[in-house]
Amino acid sequence: MNAHQNPTSTQGSAVTVIGLGPMGQAMTRTLLTAGHPVTVWNRTAGRADGVVAEGATRAATPGEAVEASDLVILSLTDYRAMYDILDGSTALLAGRTLVNLSSDTPDRTREAATWAAGHGAAFLTGGVMVPAPMVGTEAAHVYYSGPGEVMEHHRARLATLGTPRYLGEDPGLAQMMYQAQLAVFLSTLSALMHATAMLGTAGMKATEALPELLTFTDSIGAILRAGEETLGAALDAGEHPGDLSTVTMMGATSDHIVETSRSLGLDLALPLAVQAHYRRAIENGHGGDNWTRVIDSIREPRRPDAGRAGSTEPMIAAGDGAFTGPSQGPGGA
């Protein structure tokens, strides 16, 4: 039997959901609404009460949950939790498909795919790119990677949760995209809080500041989308034409943000991190290039001791005051 085939002929529309945090509960309700029989299991059994009252079947054990369906969706804290839960039920995995929608690293995702294959199961990695209340809506989409035929076999059921966006065979790809999206998301949230705190020192309430800040974030997205093809092509080609926002110009702005934040007594972790990217690019002689040149130092970070001989302090700690020109010390790329 191929790993993507149903263990029994009656399980073709059934789904098992293991992990009933807000996301797992939302997926269960969405699947139930679409008419799929859903079996659920959670380590804290009481979390299943609500979805069981709405029609889900509560499994007494992880093994019972696995046996109920050919498609087992996991929504857990991390991949370690999957092993903890399923290690006692590995004999039941053969012929089934595990779809792990938990967050972890791409390497751990690939290891999990190998582990699943060793027990005769197919494995898809997924990343849900909307909050729990939006699961199953038109705005919902989910990235997947893993065997293409497995994806196609289960596409209809998985599409219930959100539009599937299949990235390819490598099981680490969907996890990579998920982490990349969250890198943008979390950085933006921290930037919004930093900016709100900054304005708050001048007496502006968050109810006044956030609408202005969010309007600006919307405009950034619109500007980048308008030139995304050109921007992407230039990055792929390693080209950074400095005809608009240069590294030097953006670096000066980052200096001013650091100075302002310091004068207001705010935490400097985020502005110093941003400033460090521009300083590296200028130190490496790219001040006249487009701001996208900062990708070089992100791709090839400098060792903490590269700033000066014998130093063990990260270069980011040097972010005091405005940058006045390329480093005159021994530090290089």
Disulfide bonds with the S-S distance in Angstrom:
none
